[in-house]
Amino acid sequence: MRVHNFGAGPAALPHDVLEEVRSEFLDYAGTGMSVVEMSHRSREYQALHDEVLVTARRLLAAPPDVDVAIIQGGASLQFAMVALNLLEPELTAGYAVTGAWAAKAMADAARVGSVYAAWDGSAEGFRRTPADDEFVIHAGTRYVHITTNETIGGIRYPEWPEVTVPVVADMSSDFMVRPVDWDRAALVYGGVQKNLGPAGAALVFVRRDLVEAAGELPNYLSYRWHTENRSLGNTPPMFTIYLMGKVLARIEARGGVGALAEEIRRKAERIYGVIDASGGFYRSPVEPAYRSHTNVVFRLADEEAEERFLAEAAEAGLVGLRGHRSVGGCRASLYAGVDAESVEVLAGFMEEFAAASR
């Protein structure tokens, strides 16, 4: 029996996509073999690979001066790659520290070059993201890095920030479920294991002038090498890319990024509605204007109540609801692969659990 999976990543994938993958697993496109067995230089795989890159560009409406790459290693590798490719000895970078992942990105970049906190929400408990006029931009800043959605803390930027330098964005938990403002964004990246496919890769969009200005790096750490080689300079994570292509095609067939953003907003509103109507039984630590649409974090009265909630939820087939180990509590991740039916089942369970506990 399929469960209702609200895990934060790797996350639920659309059931119809998984069924299609199962039907092709032993024989892809009449080749008599699986995608995981064939050469990445084969005609069949290269056609699949190129279509993924084209579809990703089209869905995010990337302008002609922005290149796209698929790079093994996930977003954590990008924390260092961004600084390696963009920073120069005389330049610095600002980081908006909005939670755990922004702090990790800044810490890795600091191992490469000069960085500073352009805003730090730790004193407030990471309950919001900064307004445009709260960014402090130092002279000689090459870029400002933001995390558009903090998976652990459950906060998001309601709008893309407008600052005076290029914006680099980690979009891991809301990639392809919200549009990118290309007038402000110069590089966006994200691990694909939340909205787009299985773990194993990051999707990167980078403005070409930034790539061309980068110094000499080892091939695999160079955005220029990846874009010039169509992400085929080495053996890519073929199964991840194959499955991601099916998810991207599904997003496009269902109306694209804008339609998916609206669908996820409605799913989030349903769960936040239960929280806000519970009379304090459930509580969100995030200021309402900054609440994540993809990662709904909430608390109950105490840890004992939370453990009982999680145990009974699991018995009801609702899994992946435990908050991150660093903060505790509960979290429902409502990514692209989580359907509205699962969200409705969770909302009903939360209402019944609250009523039975009073």
PyMOL commands that set and color helices and strands:
alter all, ss='L'
color gray80, all
select helices_A, chain A and resi 15-24+43-59+74-86+100-110+122-124+132-134+208-213+219-221+223-228+238-253+256-276+288-290+303-315+340-357
alter helices_A, ss='H'
color red, helices_A
select strands_A, chain A and resi 4-5+66-72+92-97+114-120+141-147+149-150+155-156+167-170+185-191+201-207+295-298+318-319+330-333
alter strands_A, ss='S'
color yellow, strands_A
deselect
rebuild
show_as cartoon
